[in-house]
């Protein structure tokens, strides 16, 4: 019985790996990944936070159980939040540029997050309690002050993992080779950042910009 369960759990991965992928291209079954990504982005009406951004967003409402964040913020059902998504095509362009480094991407993402601060005042009707995302790279979220937590080990989370790893293979310059580690032991996680923490991040980056001797953020 254990053998059959293992074979059943591996079947979607074997199916996904039948598709060739890399540098934003996909063939075979992975064409479904691209089609679904584009449909979901259109349906959600994702918008870049600024011209040339790596981050896209949409305002939405939290429907889950309360989420307690490290700074004392508690996100309740019905609270307005901002859902974050990476722009995979923009990230691919950056990753294939001559001066690419992962830290450059983190700095760009931090600048994108700061660009969301003008959306926050309630007078504009865009008030939100927190930012939220689901990603395979939740472990890096701590460098940007996000609270991070793994998704529970459910069938839905397994589907999310399969989809995200497939997208990584499609957009990674080395295709499935670049996604191999996360396909093996990666697991998606949630990232949360309160509106108050976002304002503190914006203030700190503004201070660093005024102080040339300050060390660049990790």
SULUR-V743637 format. One record per run of one state. SS is the DSSP state (h for helix, s for strand, l for the rest). FROM is the first residue (numbers start at 1). TO is the last residue. If there is no record, write none. Layout:
ss->SS from->FROM to->TO
ss->SS from->FROM to->TO
This chain:
ss->l from->1 to->1
ss->h from->2 to->16
ss->l from->17 to->20
ss->s from->21 to->22
ss->l from->23 to->24
ss->s from->25 to->26
ss->l from->27 to->27
ss->h from->28 to->44
ss->l from->45 to->46
ss->s from->47 to->48
ss->l from->49 to->54
ss->s from->55 to->61
ss->l from->62 to->66
ss->s from->67 to->68
ss->l from->69 to->73
ss->s from->74 to->75
ss->l from->76 to->79
ss->s from->80 to->86
ss->l from->87 to->87
ss->h from->88 to->95
ss->l from->96 to->101
ss->h from->102 to->114
ss->l from->115 to->116
ss->h from->117 to->119
ss->l from->120 to->121
ss->h from->122 to->124
ss->l from->125 to->129
ss->s from->130 to->135
ss->l from->136 to->137
ss->h from->138 to->144
ss->l from->145 to->146
ss->s from->147 to->150
ss->l from->151 to->154
ss->h from->155 to->171
ss->l from->172 to->175
ss->h from->176 to->185
ss->l from->186 to->188
ss->s from->189 to->194
ss->h from->195 to->210
ss->l from->211 to->218
